[in-house]
């Protein structure tokens, strides 16, 4: 932004020069200054309508108004020439008495609240029309004064105006023709004014021959019409950023040869970078970031040696995507101080050229601070290769360096320590290796250091950190062979706010030096090899985020004071800890906590902020407490894999925001919990592997999608569609009755698992209405949840244990899955043809039922199927030919039915094991060993010897007798010594007990 700001400063100095000339000897504090009574009364009338909380106008009481705050008069005539009340918190009504200031040339009411201080746009006051009658105005600044509504056309009467700033967030225009009445206008800023109705905006601006600065940022501009001839060729600064421009046809740019600043950032411009830019040889500031440009980096850009600020970067990969190899000619940009090419697909080894550029800049300017030296370099998220060159150490003025997310490799040079001005260094997500140079610790100005996700190895000691006195954020996570080894009595020279050492060895003992870090708010030491007990002082600290998961930490937790807490996958024991009411996320999963939930959840009677609670995979027992009314902000609740008993309490129905509920693998019982009927925000329900009974209620069909209002707490309301229930897993319970047809109302459903129950009846034909299973592929693994604090939609992944491809597995990317499992029930009837319309279905399991009829002919339309299990039914008829065309199918089980005929040809079905088709006597063809006859039936086997039947039976009898004899001998060979020898018996029992403790985690 340096070039951009320099242009603005130059222009402001220019206007200040005009003011000095116009107001020469007009110092209101001079000995000849006096106040005109009529103008004094006008100012007092203005004051009466203004609310002044900071008493800025307290000096407006004396007779001499030329000495009042913000007032400047002509030294000879005493006429008020300037009224400057900028940034004083003023509000109220602007009195038309200002019309009596007939000689007023300068009016600045910016950064106040004259339009109102309300969040409701409809209540904001408009710019007073009478301001357009102040005919002598040269300078008018009403920016950020909270005016709203339509900008009055009367401003076009200010024919002497040179400077106009009406940057207002909630204003709009009907058209812009009135600006044509400002022939001397040199500076125009309409940032945030809605210009969507002014389709001819460019033609109007082109009439302003004197225009030097044009700022139309965030104006909802949609198009740029062609300009046959450019009249505002004296333009120096053009800012059209943060609009909705999509055209890349900017041929008229070629005539703006005097332009020094061009900002087109945050639009939707697509195609090649406009070639008209090559003629802007005076350009110092160019920002084309966050657009949709494609193609290679233009060769002509390497020749723009005046460029100081160049930004082609973006915040995500959906925006600008330049490709191809960056040439070493980038070193020709000898004036560059700011270079951002982040989030593109650029290739090449250019770091050495940039290092040579810094060497050139140093040789060109004896004092690089006063010249043009590289200060900001961001090449993140490209495909750059090569190593970190020694010459980059010559960029001694570099303040920020970001090389993260590339393909860089090799060791870091010792010359890195020469970057004494460096404040931020990011080289994460590369393949840098070797040891970290100690010279890095000599950059005392370094405040942010990110070396995470590389291949560094060795030891980080006190020497690496000894002189980093400014360090506030340190990230070294995911360097699996890097060990942070600091002595327990070491006192760091810095105070960190953020420390990330996840997947980086920092143990076994808990780092004692952390006790000195009083400003620490973010601590990640997950997978850090820490064992033993956490020191008591740690539990008294309050962090924003603390992650100590996946270690071997033992002991009890007395209380928790942080806001986001992740302590899962350790060996914590004892009862659950007490938590404060402002805790947002709490993960205590996969530990050895015992006892009841009640002490933690029911002790506090106040409203709590907890949104995410995971205490799964522990040894909790007892019933679910009936105090959920104190935890109304919960959006995700995981209590699965414990020993909980009883039913689901009624107070759980008070969880209005609950989006994900996991209670699987407990001993919960009773009918389907009626209390869940009120949890209308549910997206994921997993009650599998419990002892629930009764029928599946019809009211489950009420969990449908709906339109909701979000963002009201931030003053900006959006109406969006929130899907209904996405995942319903009731596997392995004792539900009975038929499947309610009302489930078909939940068209958003992606996963339905009702397997291993006692359900009867037929498969509802309306299952074909599940549009959530009809999408060919889901774009994200995250499910949408409504955040009760921010009132915004947040995405979060979820997990569930499912049976797919014949195996039970816990999937943590449910958003990418889609499937139906109705296996191991008592369902009858046929397979509905409507199921074949679910083209996005990935798994379908109808095995172990009493289904009859034929496999639907159109099953080949289910092109996304990867797993299909129809085994153990009574299906008959031929296998449809279309099944051979399901290219993603990797698991198939049609065994033990009454299928007949030839297995369809095609590499897909012939690649499966014969066990996929076994138990169908009338089935033939590969991969089965039996051939098909001309009639399409299996060929009858040719008997070899009818007289061998009896001998075969005799052989079988001897086989079974031998099996019984072998079992008896083996049994007594093991258990006879145990029965006779007490010592052996005790040792064996002790061995079994130890194995039980190890497997089950018992103490």
KOLKEKOL-685906 format. One line per 4 residues: for each residue x, y, z of C-alpha. Coordinates in steps of 0.1 Angstrom, whole numbers, plus 5000, padded with zeros to 4 digits. Layout:
N
X:Y:Z ~ ...
***
This chain:
1003
5000:5000:5000 ~ 5030:5023:5002 ~ 5027:5036:4966 ~ 4989:5040:4970
4993:5060:5002 ~ 5021:5081:4987 ~ 4997:5091:4959 ~ 4970:5101:4984
4994:5120:5005 ~ 5007:5138:4975 ~ 4972:5148:4965 ~ 4963:5159:5000
4994:5181:5001 ~ 4983:5195:4968 ~ 4949:5205:4982 ~ 4966:5218:5014
4986:5240:4991 ~ 4953:5253:4975 ~ 4940:5260:5009 ~ 4971:5279:5019
4969:5300:4987 ~ 4932:5307:4991 ~ 4935:5314:5028 ~ 4968:5333:5028
4969:5356:5058 ~ 4935:5342:5068 ~ 4946:5329:5102 ~ 4917:5332:5125
4940:5339:5154 ~ 4957:5368:5137 ~ 4954:5403:5152 ~ 4931:5416:5124
4906:5387:5125 ~ 4870:5395:5135 ~ 4837:5378:5134 ~ 4807:5386:5113
4776:5387:5136 ~ 4753:5370:5110 ~ 4778:5342:5105 ~ 4783:5338:5143
4745:5334:5148 ~ 4745:5308:5120 ~ 4772:5288:5138 ~ 4753:5290:5171
4722:5279:5154 ~ 4741:5249:5140 ~ 4754:5241:5175 ~ 4719:5240:5189
4709:5211:5167 ~ 4740:5191:5174 ~ 4747:5166:5203 ~ 4783:5170:5214
4793:5143:5238 ~ 4830:5152:5238 ~ 4824:5190:5243 ~ 4842:5198:5211
4821:5229:5206 ~ 4826:5241:5242 ~ 4847:5271:5229 ~ 4817:5283:5208
4806:5308:5234 ~ 4828:5339:5230 ~ 4820:5368:5208 ~ 4850:5361:5185
4838:5331:5164 ~ 4870:5331:5144 ~ 4887:5316:5175 ~ 4862:5288:5179
4873:5252:5175 ~ 4872:5241:5139 ~ 4864:5275:5125 ~ 4888:5295:5102
4881:5330:5090 ~ 4895:5354:5064 ~ 4921:5376:5081 ~ 4907:5408:5065
4870:5403:5060 ~ 4863:5380:5089 ~ 4841:5358:5067 ~ 4841:5321:5078
4860:5302:5051 ~ 4865:5268:5068 ~ 4845:5246:5091 ~ 4864:5214:5101
4846:5192:5127 ~ 4861:5159:5117 ~ 4860:5129:5141 ~ 4843:5145:5171
4815:5121:5177 ~ 4789:5147:5168 ~ 4753:5138:5159 ~ 4719:5154:5155
4705:5177:5127 ~ 4726:5199:5105 ~ 4709:5233:5105 ~ 4703:5251:5072
4717:5282:5090 ~ 4750:5272:5074 ~ 4736:5288:5042 ~ 4745:5321:5058
4781:5312:5055 ~ 4782:5325:5020 ~ 4820:5325:5017 ~ 4825:5289:5031
4851:5271:5009 ~ 4860:5241:5031 ~ 4835:5219:5050 ~ 4845:5187:5067
4819:5168:5088 ~ 4834:5134:5083 ~ 4836:5105:5108 ~ 4806:5117:5129
4771:5104:5134 ~ 4750:5131:5117 ~ 4730:5105:5099 ~ 4722:5087:5131
4739:5060:5152 ~ 4713:5032:5145 ~ 4720:4999:5129 ~ 4688:5001:5109
4695:5016:5075 ~ 4659:5028:5070 ~ 4662:5052:5099 ~ 4694:5070:5087
4691:5106:5076 ~ 4701:5117:5041 ~ 4727:5143:5032 ~ 4708:5177:5035
4700:5190:5001 ~ 4708:5226:5011 ~ 4745:5217:5011 ~ 4743:5219:4973
4736:5256:4977 ~ 4770:5264:4994 ~ 4782:5277:4960 ~ 4817:5286:4970
4827:5252:4984 ~ 4860:5239:4971 ~ 4863:5211:4996 ~ 4835:5188:5009
4841:5158:5031 ~ 4811:5139:5045 ~ 4827:5104:5046 ~ 4816:5080:5073
4792:5106:5088 ~ 4765:5078:5089 ~ 4743:5095:5063 ~ 4720:5071:5044
4695:5070:5016 ~ 4698:5087:4982 ~ 4727:5111:4977 ~ 4710:5144:4966
4715:5156:4930 ~ 4718:5191:4944 ~ 4755:5184:4951 ~ 4760:5188:4914
4754:5226:4918 ~ 4788:5229:4936 ~ 4805:5240:4904 ~ 4837:5252:4921
4843:5219:4940 ~ 4878:5204:4937 ~ 4875:5177:4964 ~ 4845:5155:4972
4845:5126:4996 ~ 4811:5110:5003 ~ 4822:5075:5012 ~ 4791:5063:5030
4782:5027:5038 ~ 4744:5030:5035 ~ 4738:5054:5007 ~ 4729:5050:4970
4723:5071:4939 ~ 4696:5070:4913 ~ 4721:5082:4886 ~ 4754:5100:4884
4746:5127:4858 ~ 4748:5154:4884 ~ 4785:5149:4888 ~ 4789:5164:4853
4782:5197:4869 ~ 4816:5196:4888 ~ 4840:5205:4860 ~ 4869:5213:4884
4867:5181:4904 ~ 4901:5165:4910 ~ 4893:5141:4939 ~ 4862:5119:4941
4857:5092:4967 ~ 4823:5073:4968 ~ 4834:5042:4986 ~ 4805:5020:4998
4779:5040:4979 ~ 4756:5017:4960 ~ 4760:5026:4923 ~ 4743:4995:4909
4716:5017:4892 ~ 4742:5040:4876 ~ 4751:5019:4846 ~ 4767:5048:4828
4791:5056:4856 ~ 4822:5053:4835 ~ 4809:5076:4808 ~ 4800:5102:4834
4834:5100:4850 ~ 4850:5104:4816 ~ 4836:5139:4814 ~ 4857:5151:4844
4888:5163:4826 ~ 4905:5174:4858 ~ 4900:5142:4877 ~ 4932:5129:4894
4918:5105:4920 ~ 4888:5083:4915 ~ 4879:5059:4943 ~ 4847:5037:4937
4855:5008:4961 ~ 4826:4986:4973 ~ 4801:5003:4951 ~ 4784:4972:4936
4795:4980:4902 ~ 4786:4952:4877 ~ 4801:4961:4844 ~ 4826:4983:4826
4813:4996:4793 ~ 4837:5003:4764 ~ 4851:5038:4762 ~ 4857:5050:4726
4878:5079:4739 ~ 4894:5086:4772 ~ 4890:5122:4785 ~ 4902:5118:4821
4937:5110:4809 ~ 4952:5130:4838 ~ 4940:5103:4863 ~ 4967:5093:4888
4948:5070:4911 ~ 4920:5046:4902 ~ 4904:5023:4928 ~ 4876:5000:4917
4882:4973:4943 ~ 4856:4952:4960 ~ 4829:4954:4933 ~ 4813:4927:4911
4831:4935:4879 ~ 4835:4904:4856 ~ 4847:4918:4823 ~ 4884:4917:4815
4880:4940:4785 ~ 4898:4972:4797 ~ 4912:4984:4764 ~ 4908:5020:4775
4935:5014:4802 ~ 4960:5019:4774 ~ 4953:5056:4774 ~ 4959:5060:4812
4997:5064:4808 ~ 5000:5088:4837 ~ 4983:5064:4862 ~ 5004:5056:4892
4979:5036:4913 ~ 4954:5009:4900 ~ 4934:4988:4924 ~ 4910:4962:4910
4912:4938:4939 ~ 4883:4917:4951 ~ 4862:4916:4919 ~ 4852:4887:4897
4873:4897:4866 ~ 4880:4866:4846 ~ 4902:4858:4816 ~ 4937:4870:4809
4953:4899:4826 ~ 4943:4931:4806 ~ 4971:4938:4781 ~ 4962:4975:4782
4982:4976:4815 ~ 5015:4974:4796 ~ 5012:5010:4786 ~ 5010:5022:4822
5047:5028:4825 ~ 5043:5052:4854 ~ 5025:5026:4875 ~ 5038:5022:4910
5009:5004:4927 ~ 4991:4975:4910 ~ 4966:4953:4929 ~ 4947:4927:4909
4943:4903:4938 ~ 4913:4881:4945 ~ 4899:4879:4910 ~ 4894:4850:4886
4924:4857:4863 ~ 4939:4827:4845 ~ 4969:4821:4823 ~ 5006:4828:4828
5024:4857:4844 ~ 5026:4883:4817 ~ 5061:4889:4803 ~ 5056:4926:4800
5052:4929:4837 ~ 5088:4920:4842 ~ 5097:4953:4824 ~ 5076:4976:4847
5106:4987:4866 ~ 5087:5016:4884 ~ 5064:4991:4902 ~ 5067:4993:4940
5036:4974:4950 ~ 5024:4943:4930 ~ 4996:4921:4943 ~ 4983:4891:4923
4975:4871:4955 ~ 4943:4858:4969 ~ 4929:4844:5001 ~ 4918:4811:4986
4923:4789:4955 ~ 4889:4798:4941 ~ 4902:4833:4931 ~ 4932:4843:4910
4949:4813:4894 ~ 4980:4822:4875 ~ 4999:4792:4861 ~ 5031:4784:4845
5068:4791:4853 ~ 5079:4823:4869 ~ 5110:4836:4850 ~ 5141:4848:4866
5133:4881:4849 ~ 5112:4889:4880 ~ 5145:4902:4893 ~ 5141:4931:4869
5115:4947:4892 ~ 5142:4968:4908 ~ 5119:4992:4926 ~ 5096:4966:4941
5090:4968:4979 ~ 5057:4948:4981 ~ 5052:4915:4961 ~ 5023:4892:4967
5017:4862:4943 ~ 5001:4839:4969 ~ 4975:4812:4961 ~ 4983:4807:4925
4998:4778:4906 ~ 5031:4794:4897 ~ 5062:4772:4893 ~ 5099:4777:4891
5129:4785:4912 ~ 5128:4822:4916 ~ 5141:4827:4951 ~ 5177:4831:4939
5166:4858:4915 ~ 5148:4877:4943 ~ 5179:4874:4964 ~ 5199:4889:4935
5173:4917:4933 ~ 5180:4926:4969 ~ 5217:4926:4962 ~ 5211:4951:4933
5189:4973:4955 ~ 5216:4974:4981 ~ 5242:4984:4955 ~ 5219:5010:4940
5210:5028:4972 ~ 5237:5034:4997 ~ 5210:5036:5024 ~ 5183:5010:5015
5159:5024:5041 ~ 5157:5056:5020 ~ 5155:5038:4987 ~ 5133:5011:4973
5141:4977:4989 ~ 5120:4946:4992 ~ 5100:4947:5024 ~ 5070:4924:5018
5072:4890:5000 ~ 5043:4866:4999 ~ 5046:4835:4976 ~ 5024:4812:4997
5005:4783:4981 ~ 5021:4780:4947 ~ 5042:4752:4932 ~ 5076:4769:4936
5106:4746:4939 ~ 5143:4748:4948 ~ 5160:4757:4980 ~ 5164:4787:5003
5193:4806:4986 ~ 5221:4823:5006 ~ 5215:4855:4986 ~ 5180:4860:5001
5199:4869:5033 ~ 5208:4902:5015 ~ 5171:4913:5017 ~ 5180:4932:5048
5149:4954:5047 ~ 5125:4924:5045 ~ 5098:4927:5071 ~ 5075:4899:5061
5084:4867:5043 ~ 5059:4840:5035 ~ 5070:4810:5014 ~ 5045:4785:5030
5027:4757:5010 ~ 5052:4753:4982 ~ 5076:4725:4971 ~ 5107:4740:4985
5133:4717:5000 ~ 5169:4716:5014 ~ 5184:4731:5045 ~ 5180:4766:5058
5212:4786:5053 ~ 5229:4804:5082 ~ 5225:4836:5062 ~ 5188:4836:5072
5199:4852:5104 ~ 5210:4883:5084 ~ 5174:4894:5080 ~ 5175:4917:5110
5144:4936:5101 ~ 5122:4905:5097 ~ 5091:4906:5118 ~ 5072:4876:5102
5086:4844:5087 ~ 5064:4816:5073 ~ 5080:4786:5056 ~ 5054:4760:5067
5041:4731:5045 ~ 5072:4726:5025 ~ 5099:4699:5025 ~ 5127:4718:5043
5149:4694:5061 ~ 5180:4692:5083 ~ 5187:4711:5114 ~ 5173:4746:5122
5202:4771:5121 ~ 5210:4788:5154 ~ 5214:4821:5135 ~ 5176:4822:5132
5175:4829:5169 ~ 5194:4862:5163 ~ 5165:4880:5147 ~ 5154:4900:5176
5126:4918:5157 ~ 5109:4885:5148 ~ 5074:4884:5162 ~ 5058:4855:5141
5077:4823:5132 ~ 5060:4794:5114 ~ 5082:4764:5104 ~ 5055:4738:5108
5048:4708:5086 ~ 5083:4703:5072 ~ 5110:4676:5077 ~ 5132:4693:5102
5151:4671:5126 ~ 5174:4675:5155 ~ 5170:4695:5187 ~ 5157:4730:5193
5175:4743:5224 ~ 5178:4776:5243 ~ 5204:4788:5218 ~ 5178:4788:5190
5155:4811:5210 ~ 5178:4831:5232 ~ 5176:4864:5213 ~ 5140:4863:5200
5129:4890:5224 ~ 5099:4901:5202 ~ 5086:4866:5195 ~ 5048:4863:5202
5037:4834:5180 ~ 5058:4802:5174 ~ 5046:4773:5152 ~ 5067:4742:5147
5040:4716:5146 ~ 5042:4684:5124 ~ 5080:4681:5123 ~ 5080:4645:5135
5118:4642:5140 ~ 5122:4676:5157 ~ 5126:4676:5195 ~ 5121:4708:5216
5145:4703:5245 ~ 5146:4732:5269 ~ 5158:4729:5305 ~ 5132:4731:5333
5147:4762:5349 ~ 5151:4782:5316 ~ 5135:4816:5315 ~ 5126:4827:5279
5133:4863:5267 ~ 5098:4865:5252 ~ 5062:4863:5261 ~ 5043:4841:5237
5006:4846:5229 ~ 5005:4814:5207 ~ 5025:4782:5208 ~ 5019:4753:5184
5042:4722:5189 ~ 5017:4695:5179 ~ 5033:4663:5165 ~ 5067:4677:5176
5084:4659:5205 ~ 5084:4681:5236 ~ 5082:4654:5264 ~ 5082:4632:5283
5079:4657:5312 ~ 5055:4686:5308 ~ 5076:4717:5297 ~ 5082:4736:5329
5092:4768:5311 ~ 5056:4774:5300 ~ 5049:4786:5336 ~ 5067:4818:5326
5044:4825:5297 ~ 5017:4848:5312 ~ 5002:4860:5279 ~ 4997:4826:5264
4962:4821:5249 ~ 4967:4794:5223 ~ 4986:4762:5233 ~ 4988:4731:5211
5011:4703:5223 ~ 4991:4674:5209 ~ 5010:4642:5198 ~ 5040:4657:5217
5051:4625:5236 ~ 5042:4641:5270 ~ 5036:4617:5299 ~ 5032:4618:5336
5012:4643:5356 ~ 5004:4679:5347 ~ 5017:4703:5373 ~ 4990:4720:5395
4998:4755:5383 ~ 4986:4746:5348 ~ 4950:4740:5359 ~ 4948:4775:5374
4956:4792:5340 ~ 4929:4804:5316 ~ 4937:4799:5279 ~ 4916:4806:5249
4926:4773:5233 ~ 4945:4744:5248 ~ 4952:4711:5230 ~ 4971:4684:5249
4953:4655:5231 ~ 4970:4622:5221 ~ 4996:4621:5248 ~ 5001:4597:5277
4992:4622:5305 ~ 4978:4607:5337 ~ 4962:4619:5369 ~ 4931:4637:5378
4918:4671:5365 ~ 4906:4693:5393 ~ 4889:4720:5372 ~ 4891:4736:5337
4892:4774:5330 ~ 4900:4776:5293 ~ 4875:4783:5266 ~ 4884:4756:5240
4898:4725:5257 ~ 4910:4693:5239 ~ 4924:4667:5263 ~ 4912:4636:5244
4932:4603:5240 ~ 4952:4605:5272 ~ 4951:4584:5304 ~ 4933:4609:5327
4914:4592:5355 ~ 4890:4599:5384 ~ 4857:4618:5382 ~ 4849:4644:5355
4863:4679:5363 ~ 4844:4710:5371 ~ 4841:4735:5342 ~ 4834:4772:5341
4803:4786:5325 ~ 4821:4803:5296 ~ 4837:4771:5282 ~ 4828:4766:5246
4844:4733:5235 ~ 4854:4704:5257 ~ 4869:4671:5245 ~ 4877:4646:5272
4872:4615:5249 ~ 4892:4583:5251 ~ 4904:4586:5287 ~ 4896:4566:5318
4871:4589:5335 ~ 4847:4571:5358 ~ 4815:4579:5376 ~ 4784:4599:5367
4778:4629:5345 ~ 4758:4646:5371 ~ 4786:4663:5392 ~ 4799:4681:5362
4766:4690:5345 ~ 4742:4695:5373 ~ 4762:4714:5399 ~ 4759:4748:5382
4724:4763:5379 ~ 4734:4792:5357 ~ 4733:4794:5319 ~ 4764:4779:5302
4781:4786:5269 ~ 4792:4751:5261 ~ 4786:4742:5224 ~ 4807:4710:5219
4810:4683:5245 ~ 4828:4650:5238 ~ 4832:4625:5267 ~ 4830:4594:5245
4851:4563:5250 ~ 4854:4565:5288 ~ 4841:4544:5317 ~ 4812:4566:5327
4782:4549:5343 ~ 4748:4557:5357 ~ 4719:4574:5340 ~ 4719:4605:5319
4713:4635:5342 ~ 4681:4655:5339 ~ 4697:4690:5340 ~ 4702:4697:5303
4682:4729:5305 ~ 4713:4746:5318 ~ 4732:4737:5286 ~ 4710:4752:5259
4738:4763:5237 ~ 4750:4727:5230 ~ 4752:4720:5193 ~ 4772:4687:5193
4771:4661:5221 ~ 4791:4629:5221 ~ 4786:4604:5250 ~ 4790:4572:5230
4811:4542:5241 ~ 4804:4544:5278 ~ 4784:4523:5303 ~ 4754:4547:5306
4720:4532:5314 ~ 4684:4542:5316 ~ 4664:4564:5292 ~ 4669:4598:5277
4657:4625:5301 ~ 4630:4650:5293 ~ 4653:4680:5298 ~ 4673:4670:5267
4643:4684:5247 ~ 4654:4719:5258 ~ 4685:4717:5236 ~ 4671:4738:5208
4704:4743:5191 ~ 4715:4706:5192 ~ 4727:4695:5158 ~ 4746:4663:5165
4738:4636:5191 ~ 4759:4605:5196 ~ 4748:4580:5223 ~ 4759:4548:5206
4773:4517:5224 ~ 4759:4522:5258 ~ 4731:4504:5277 ~ 4704:4529:5272
4668:4515:5270 ~ 4632:4524:5267 ~ 4611:4536:5238 ~ 4624:4560:5212
4631:4592:5233 ~ 4601:4615:5230 ~ 4622:4644:5243 ~ 4641:4646:5211
4610:4657:5193 ~ 4617:4693:5204 ~ 4654:4692:5191 ~ 4644:4706:5157
4680:4715:5148 ~ 4692:4679:5147 ~ 4714:4670:5117 ~ 4730:4638:5130
4714:4612:5154 ~ 4733:4581:5164 ~ 4716:4559:5189 ~ 4731:4526:5177
4742:4496:5198 ~ 4718:4503:5227 ~ 4687:4485:5240 ~ 4659:4509:5228
4626:4492:5221 ~ 4592:4501:5205 ~ 4586:4515:5171 ~ 4603:4544:5153
4579:4573:5158 ~ 4562:4591:5129 ~ 4572:4625:5143 ~ 4608:4618:5131
4595:4630:5098 ~ 4593:4665:5112 ~ 4631:4670:5110 ~ 4629:4687:5076
4648:4716:5061 ~ 4637:4752:5067 ~ 4646:4788:5059 ~ 4661:4806:5088
4674:4842:5095 ~ 4711:4844:5105 ~ 4734:4872:5114 ~ 4708:4893:5133
4732:4898:5162 ~ 4757:4913:5139 ~ 4732:4938:5124 ~ 4731:4921:5090
4703:4895:5085 ~ 4705:4868:5058 ~ 4678:4843:5050 ~ 4693:4810:5041
4681:4774:5038 ~ 4692:4749:5065 ~ 4688:4712:5056 ~ 4669:4689:5079
4682:4656:5094 ~ 4712:4643:5074 ~ 4722:4612:5093 ~ 4700:4587:5113
4718:4556:5127 ~ 4696:4533:5149 ~ 4716:4501:5142 ~ 4716:4472:5167
4687:4481:5190 ~ 4654:4463:5195 ~ 4631:4485:5175 ~ 4601:4468:5160
4571:4475:5138 ~ 4572:4490:5103 ~ 4594:4518:5089 ~ 4572:4549:5092
4564:4565:5058 ~ 4569:4599:5075 ~ 4607:4594:5072 ~ 4603:4601:5035
4596:4638:5044 ~ 4632:4642:5053 ~ 4644:4647:5018 ~ 4678:4659:5030
4687:4625:5045 ~ 4721:4612:5033 ~ 4726:4582:5056 ~ 4699:4560:5070
4710:4529:5091 ~ 4682:4509:5107 ~ 4701:4476:5105 ~ 4700:4448:5131
4666:4455:5146 ~ 4632:4437:5145 ~ 4616:4459:5119 ~ 4590:4443:5096
4568:4452:5067 ~ 4580:4465:5034 ~ 4606:4490:5023 ~ 4588:4523:5016
4587:4532:4980 ~ 4589:4569:4989 ~ 4626:4563:4999 ~ 4632:4575:4963
4623:4610:4976 ~ 4656:4613:4995 ~ 4671:4640:4973 ~ 4701:4641:4996
4710:4607:4983 ~ 4705:4617:4947 ~ 4735:4641:4945 ~ 4763:4625:4925
4789:4638:4949 ~ 4790:4660:4980 ~ 4814:4689:4978 ~ 4823:4690:5014
4827:4666:5043 ~ 4813:4693:5067 ~ 4777:4695:5079 ~ 4762:4730:5085
4754:4739:5122 ~ 4740:4771:5135 ~ 4762:4787:5160 ~ 4741:4800:5189
4766:4826:5200 ~ 4774:4843:5167 ~ 4741:4833:5150 ~ 4760:4823:5119
4763:4790:5100 ~ 4795:4770:5107 ~ 4807:4738:5091 ~ 4818:4709:5111
4827:4673:5103 ~ 4810:4644:5121 ~ 4816:4607:5127 ~ 4796:4575:5129
4802:4537:5129 ~ 4788:4522:5098 ~ 4789:4488:5080 ~ 4801:4492:5045
4819:4467:5022 ~ 4813:4440:5047 ~ 4832:4457:5075 ~ 4823:4479:5104
4843:4510:5105 ~ 4841:4545:5121 ~ 4839:4571:5093 ~ 4849:4607:5101
4838:4622:5068 ~ 4801:4615:5069 ~ 4794:4645:5047 ~ 4810:4627:5018
4789:4595:5023 ~ 4754:4586:5013 ~ 4738:4552:5020 ~ 4710:4530:5033
4714:4500:5056 ~ 4683:4480:5064 ~ 4701:4447:5070 ~ 4693:4420:5096
4656:4428:5100 ~ 4624:4410:5090 ~ 4615:4431:5060 ~ 4595:4415:5033
4582:4423:4999 ~ 4603:4435:4970 ~ 4631:4460:4965 ~ 4613:4492:4953
4622:4503:4918 ~ 4622:4539:4932 ~ 4655:4532:4950 ~ 4673:4532:4917
4667:4569:4914 ~ 4692:4575:4942 ~ 4721:4581:4919 ~ 4743:4594:4947
4740:4564:4969 ~ 4774:4550:4978 ~ 4763:4519:4999 ~ 4731:4499:5000
4727:4470:5024 ~ 4694:4450:5024 ~ 4709:4417:5035 ~ 4695:4392:5060
4658:4400:5054 ~ 4629:4382:5038 ~ 4629:4402:5005 ~ 4614:4386:4975
4610:4393:4938 ~ 4636:4405:4913 ~ 4665:4429:4916 ~ 4653:4462:4900
4662:4463:4863 ~ 4674:4499:4866 ~ 4699:4492:4893 ~ 4727:4501:4868
4715:4537:4871 ~ 4730:4538:4907 ~ 4763:4548:4892 ~ 4779:4559:4925
4774:4526:4943 ~ 4806:4512:4959 ~ 4791:4486:4982 ~ 4760:4465:4975
4748:4437:4998 ~ 4716:4419:4990 ~ 4726:4385:5005 ~ 4705:4362:5027
4671:4370:5011 ~ 4647:4353:4988 ~ 4654:4372:4956 ~ 4649:4355:4923
4653:4360:4886 ~ 4683:4372:4866 ~ 4710:4396:4877 ~ 4703:4428:4857
4728:4435:4829 ~ 4731:4471:4841 ~ 4749:4459:4873 ~ 4779:4452:4852
4782:4489:4843 ~ 4785:4502:4879 ~ 4822:4511:4875 ~ 4828:4522:4912
4813:4490:4926 ~ 4841:4474:4948 ~ 4820:4452:4971 ~ 4792:4429:4960
4773:4402:4979 ~ 4743:4385:4963 ~ 4749:4352:4981 ~ 4721:4329:4994
4692:4339:4973 ~ 4673:4322:4945 ~ 4689:4340:4916 ~ 4692:4322:4884
4707:4325:4849 ~ 4741:4336:4837 ~ 4760:4363:4856 ~ 4762:4393:4832
4795:4396:4813 ~ 4819:4424:4820 ~ 4851:4428:4840 ~ 4832:4444:4868
4812:4414:4880 ~ 4838:4388:4869 ~ 4863:4405:4891 ~ 4844:4395:4923
4850:4364:4944 ~ 4827:4334:4938 ~ 4816:4339:4974 ~ 4797:4370:4962
4773:4346:4943 ~ 4774:4314:4964 ~ 4741:4299:4975 ~ 4723:4306:4943
4720:4270:4928 ~ 4705:4282:4895 ~ 4733:4308:4889 ~ 4761:4301:4865
4790:4317:4847 ~ 4822:4334:4858 ~ 4834:4338:4885 ~ 4815:4307:4895
4831:4275:4884 ~ 4800:4260:4868 ~ 4794:4268:4831 ~ 4760:4277:4817
4741:4255:4793 ~ 4724:4266:4761 ~ 4693:4273:4781 ~ 4712:4297:4804
4711:4273:4833 ~ 4740:4256:4851 ~ 4752:4224:4834 ~ 4745:4193:4853
4776:4176:4867 ~ 4785:4142:4853 ~ 4785:4115:4880 ~ 4818:4096:4881
4809:4064:4901 ~ 4775:4056:4915 ~ 4790:4029:4937 ~ 4811:4054:4957
4781:4069:4976 ~ 4784:4045:5005 ~ 4821:4048:5008 ~ 4818:4086:5008
4794:4084:5037 ~ 4818:4061:5056 ~ 4846:4086:5050 ~ 4825:4114:5064
4816:4093:5096 ~ 4853:4087:5102 ~ 4860:4124:5097 ~ 4834:4135:5124
4846:4108:5148 ~ 4882:4119:5144 ~ 4872:4155:5150 ~ 4854:4146:5183
4884:4125:5195 ~ 4908:4153:5187 ~ 4887:4179:5206 ~ 4886:4157:5236
4923:4150:5237 ~ 4932:4187:5231 ~ 4907:4199:5259 ~ 4921:4175:5285
4957:4182:5275 ~ 4953:4218:5285 ~ 4928:4217:5314 ~ 4940:4185:5332
4973:4201:5344 ~ 4954:4233:5355 ~ 4930:4211:5375 ~ 4958:4192:5392
4984:4220:5397 ~ 4973:4249:5419 ~ 5004:4271:5409 ~ 4997:4266:5372
4960:4274:5378 ~ 4968:4307:5397 ~ 4993:4318:5371 ~ 4969:4312:5343
4941:4332:5360 ~ 4965:4360:5367 ~ 4975:4361:5331 ~ 4938:4363:5320
4932:4392:5345 ~ 4961:4412:5332 ~ 4949:4407:5296 ~ 4915:4419:5307
4928:4451:5322 ~ 4950:4459:5292 ~ 4922:4453:5267 ~ 4894:4470:5287
4914:4497:5304 ~ 4905:4486:5339 ~ 4926:4495:5369
***
